Amino acid sequence: MTEAWSITLEPDAGWRHVGSTPERTPVEVIVRAFDAPVRFATGSTASVPDGEAATVVPGEGVRLTGLHFFVRPATPGVGGRILVRGL
C-alpha cells in the first residue's frame, strides 16, 4: 500500500479517475472527504465507473475494492478535498 495523498475536486467536475492498480486482482482503496460530500466508485476500465457509487461525507471515509477508482463531487457546484489511500 502506498502513502496517502490528497487532491481538490473542482465544483463542477465530472468523474475523475484517481488511479488503478497494476494487480490482476482487486485491491482495497480508501477515500476520505473533508469539505463536502463526494461520490466514490470503481470500474473495470479507466474510462468510466461501472460500479455503484458510494457517498463519502466530510469527516468520514469509505473503502471500496476494485481495479480502477473514480471520484466526483456529490453536490453540483460544490468542490472539496479528498484523501486517497491504497493506490
Residue frames as a rotation matrix with the C-alpha (Angstrom) as fourth column:
MET 1
0.581 0.814 0.000 0.00
0.814 -0.581 0.000 0.00
0.000 0.000 -1.000 0.00
THR 2
-0.305 -0.680 0.667 1.28
0.649 -0.661 -0.376 3.45
0.697 0.318 0.643 -0.87
GLU 3
-0.837 -0.018 -0.547 1.18
0.441 -0.615 -0.653 6.57
-0.325 -0.788 0.523 1.24
ALA 4
0.252 0.967 -0.025 -1.96
0.848 -0.233 -0.476 8.66
-0.466 0.099 -0.879 1.29
TRP 5
-0.890 -0.432 0.145 -2.26
0.448 -0.771 0.453 11.69
-0.084 0.468 0.879 -1.00
SER 6
-0.067 0.900 -0.430 -4.85
0.521 -0.336 -0.785 14.43
-0.851 -0.276 -0.446 -1.35
ILE 7
-0.805 -0.056 0.590 -6.49
0.555 -0.422 0.717 16.31
0.209 0.905 0.371 -4.21
THR 8
-0.547 0.682 -0.486 -9.08
-0.132 -0.643 -0.754 19.06
-0.827 -0.349 0.442 -4.53
LEU 9
-0.417 0.514 0.749 -12.10
0.881 0.431 0.194 18.36
-0.223 0.741 -0.633 -6.74
GLU 10
-0.988 0.119 0.094 -13.38
-0.075 -0.922 0.380 21.27
0.132 0.368 0.920 -8.79
PRO 11
-0.572 0.811 0.124 -17.01
-0.453 -0.186 -0.872 22.25
-0.684 -0.555 0.474 -8.03
ASP 12
0.453 0.815 -0.362 -18.45
-0.747 0.126 -0.652 21.15
-0.486 0.566 0.666 -11.38
ALA 13
-0.583 -0.770 -0.260 -16.09
-0.802 0.493 0.338 18.26
-0.132 0.405 -0.905 -12.07
GLY 14
0.547 0.651 -0.527 -17.37
-0.709 0.695 0.123 15.05
0.446 0.306 0.841 -13.57
TRP 15
0.974 -0.211 0.087 -15.95
0.138 0.847 0.513 11.64
-0.182 -0.487 0.854 -12.74
ARG 16
0.407 -0.911 -0.068 -12.19
-0.885 -0.375 -0.276 11.79
0.226 0.172 -0.959 -12.13
HIS 17
0.751 -0.282 -0.598 -10.05
0.215 0.959 -0.182 8.66
0.625 0.008 0.781 -12.44
VAL 18
0.715 -0.479 0.510 -7.90
-0.699 -0.518 0.494 8.75
0.028 -0.709 -0.705 -9.30
GLY 19
-0.333 -0.940 0.072 -5.93
-0.930 0.340 0.141 5.65
-0.156 -0.020 -0.987 -10.08
SER 20
0.772 0.456 -0.443 -5.74
-0.524 0.851 -0.036 1.97
0.361 0.260 0.896 -10.76
THR 21
0.389 -0.614 0.687 -3.73
-0.556 0.437 0.707 -0.97
-0.734 -0.657 -0.171 -9.65
PRO 22
-0.204 -0.514 -0.833 -1.27
-0.959 0.276 0.064 -2.99
0.197 0.812 -0.549 -11.70
GLU 23
-0.716 -0.009 0.698 -2.53
-0.358 0.863 -0.356 -6.07
-0.600 -0.505 -0.621 -9.86
ARG 24
-0.804 0.465 -0.371 -4.77
-0.193 0.386 0.902 -8.54
0.563 0.797 -0.220 -11.65
THR 25
-0.221 0.737 -0.639 -6.94
0.873 0.441 0.206 -9.00
0.434 -0.512 -0.741 -8.59
PRO 26
0.498 0.517 0.696 -8.95
0.207 -0.851 0.483 -6.19
0.842 -0.097 -0.531 -6.96
VAL 27
-0.643 -0.679 -0.354 -7.37
0.593 -0.149 -0.791 -4.09
0.485 -0.719 0.498 -4.22
GLU 28
0.387 0.754 -0.531 -8.89
0.922 -0.301 0.244 -2.05
0.024 -0.584 -0.812 -1.41
VAL 29
-0.625 -0.498 0.601 -8.73
0.493 -0.849 -0.190 1.75
0.605 0.178 0.776 -1.60
ILE 30
-0.009 0.567 -0.824 -9.94
0.945 -0.265 -0.193 4.28
-0.327 -0.780 -0.534 0.97
VAL 31
-0.428 -0.039 0.903 -11.27
0.430 -0.888 0.165 7.75
0.795 0.459 0.397 0.16
ARG 32
-0.206 0.316 -0.926 -11.86
0.920 -0.261 -0.294 10.28
-0.334 -0.912 -0.237 2.95
ALA 33
0.150 0.368 0.918 -13.79
0.658 -0.730 0.185 13.53
0.738 0.576 -0.351 2.34
PHE 34
-0.658 -0.476 -0.583 -13.01
0.752 -0.445 -0.486 16.82
-0.028 -0.759 0.651 4.08
ASP 35
-0.949 0.168 -0.266 -15.02
-0.138 -0.982 -0.129 19.83
-0.282 -0.086 0.955 2.83
ALA 36
-0.088 0.931 -0.354 -18.04
-0.969 -0.163 -0.186 18.37
-0.230 0.327 0.916 1.04
PRO 37
0.340 0.277 0.899 -19.60
-0.178 0.957 -0.228 15.01
-0.923 -0.082 0.375 0.20
VAL 38
-0.385 -0.459 -0.801 -18.12
-0.902 0.002 0.433 13.11
-0.197 0.888 -0.415 -2.74
ARG 39
0.834 0.548 0.061 -19.12
-0.501 0.800 -0.330 10.06
-0.230 0.245 0.942 -4.77
PHE 40
-0.304 -0.941 0.147 -16.61
-0.852 0.337 0.400 7.19
-0.426 -0.004 -0.905 -4.94
ALA 41
0.777 0.626 0.067 -16.91
-0.498 0.676 -0.543 4.33
-0.385 0.388 0.837 -7.45
THR 42
-0.275 -0.829 0.487 -14.98
-0.162 0.540 0.826 1.51
-0.948 0.148 -0.283 -9.10
GLY 43
0.581 0.428 -0.692 -14.72
-0.753 -0.040 -0.657 0.48
-0.309 0.903 0.299 -12.72
SER 44
0.689 -0.319 0.650 -13.44
0.343 0.935 0.096 -2.37
-0.638 0.157 0.754 -14.84
THR 45
0.156 -0.666 0.729 -11.54
0.919 -0.173 -0.355 0.07
0.362 0.725 0.585 -17.10
ALA 46
-0.575 -0.482 -0.661 -10.01
0.703 -0.705 -0.097 3.52
-0.419 -0.520 0.744 -16.64
SER 47
-0.787 0.228 0.573 -12.64
0.348 -0.602 0.719 5.22
0.509 0.765 0.394 -18.81
VAL 48
-0.199 0.777 0.597 -15.83
-0.647 -0.562 0.515 5.36
0.736 -0.284 0.615 -16.69
PRO 49
-0.776 -0.027 0.631 -17.07
-0.564 0.478 -0.674 3.90
-0.283 -0.878 -0.385 -13.42
ASP 50
-0.377 0.686 -0.622 -19.36
-0.405 0.481 0.777 0.92
0.833 0.545 0.096 -13.76
GLY 51
-0.619 0.146 -0.772 -19.80
0.673 0.605 -0.426 0.10
0.405 -0.783 -0.473 -10.10
GLU 52
0.556 0.829 0.059 -22.40
0.615 -0.458 0.642 1.61
0.559 -0.321 -0.764 -7.83
ALA 53
-0.265 -0.681 0.683 -21.08
0.033 -0.714 -0.699 4.81
0.964 -0.163 0.212 -6.27
ALA 54
0.080 0.195 -0.978 -20.72
0.977 0.181 0.116 5.24
0.200 -0.964 -0.176 -2.52
THR 55
0.598 0.120 0.792 -21.29
0.051 -0.992 0.112 8.63
0.800 -0.027 -0.600 -0.88
VAL 56
-0.183 -0.727 -0.662 -18.49
0.912 0.126 -0.391 9.85
0.367 -0.675 0.640 1.38
VAL 57
0.813 0.511 0.279 -19.45
0.358 -0.816 0.455 12.63
0.460 -0.270 -0.846 3.80
PRO 58
0.180 -0.787 0.589 -16.97
-0.412 -0.605 -0.682 15.09
0.893 -0.120 -0.433 5.32
GLY 59
-0.033 -0.329 0.944 -15.01
-0.999 -0.010 -0.038 13.62
0.022 -0.944 -0.329 8.20
GLU 60
0.472 0.236 0.849 -15.65
-0.350 0.935 -0.066 10.04
-0.809 -0.266 0.524 7.12
GLY 61
-0.512 -0.664 -0.544 -14.05
-0.816 0.178 0.550 7.57
-0.268 0.726 -0.633 4.76
VAL 62
0.690 0.703 0.174 -15.24
-0.565 0.673 -0.477 4.70
-0.452 0.231 0.861 2.59
ARG 63
-0.495 -0.807 0.323 -13.39
-0.433 0.551 0.713 1.56
-0.754 0.213 -0.622 1.45
LEU 64
0.711 0.627 -0.318 -14.03
-0.615 0.336 -0.713 0.07
-0.340 0.703 0.625 -1.99
THR 65
-0.143 -0.717 0.683 -12.45
-0.025 0.692 0.721 -2.93
-0.989 0.086 -0.117 -3.65
GLY 66
0.891 0.443 0.098 -11.70
0.084 0.051 -0.995 -2.88
-0.446 0.895 0.008 -7.37
LEU 67
0.152 -0.836 0.527 -9.18
0.955 0.262 0.140 -2.26
-0.256 0.482 0.838 -10.14
HIS 68
-0.611 -0.255 0.749 -9.93
0.516 -0.846 0.133 1.35
0.600 0.467 0.649 -11.20
PHE 69
-0.187 0.474 -0.860 -11.18
0.930 -0.197 -0.310 4.11
-0.316 -0.858 -0.404 -8.87
PHE 70
-0.432 0.194 0.881 -13.17
0.513 -0.750 0.417 7.30
0.741 0.632 0.225 -9.54
VAL 71
-0.413 0.362 -0.836 -14.43
0.761 -0.366 -0.535 10.28
-0.500 -0.857 -0.124 -7.54
ARG 72
-0.482 0.290 0.827 -16.69
0.445 -0.732 0.516 13.26
0.755 0.617 0.223 -8.21
PRO 73
-0.919 0.238 0.315 -18.44
-0.393 -0.630 -0.670 15.93
0.039 -0.740 0.672 -6.13
ALA 74
-0.699 0.715 -0.016 -21.72
0.699 0.678 -0.226 14.62
-0.151 -0.169 -0.974 -4.73
THR 75
0.316 0.784 -0.534 -23.37
0.586 -0.604 -0.540 18.05
-0.746 -0.143 -0.651 -4.87
PRO 76
0.246 -0.211 0.946 -23.29
0.911 -0.283 -0.300 20.02
0.331 0.936 0.122 -8.15
GLY 77
0.515 -0.090 0.852 -21.37
0.056 -0.989 -0.138 23.27
0.855 0.119 -0.504 -7.76
VAL 78
0.783 -0.256 0.567 -19.60
-0.617 -0.211 0.758 22.20
-0.074 -0.943 -0.324 -4.55
GLY 79
0.300 -0.777 -0.554 -15.98
-0.247 0.498 -0.831 21.01
0.922 0.386 -0.042 -4.71
GLY 80
0.852 -0.023 0.524 -13.91
-0.522 0.056 0.851 19.62
-0.048 -0.998 0.036 -1.90
ARG 81
-0.193 -0.978 -0.081 -10.70
-0.945 0.207 -0.252 17.99
0.263 0.028 -0.964 -0.75
ILE 82
0.920 0.386 -0.068 -10.27
-0.355 0.894 0.274 14.24
0.166 -0.228 0.959 -0.50
LEU 83
-0.124 -0.924 0.362 -7.58
-0.920 0.243 0.307 11.90
-0.371 -0.295 -0.880 0.75
VAL 84
0.745 0.285 -0.603 -6.85
-0.550 0.775 -0.313 8.69
0.378 0.565 0.734 -1.20
ARG 85
-0.131 -0.794 0.594 -5.01
-0.916 0.326 0.233 5.73
-0.378 -0.513 -0.770 0.32
GLY 86
0.301 0.187 0.935 -4.20
-0.112 0.981 -0.160 2.36
-0.947 -0.057 0.316 -1.21
LEU 87
0.974 0.034 0.224 -3.06
0.217 0.144 -0.965 3.21
-0.065 0.989 0.132 -4.74
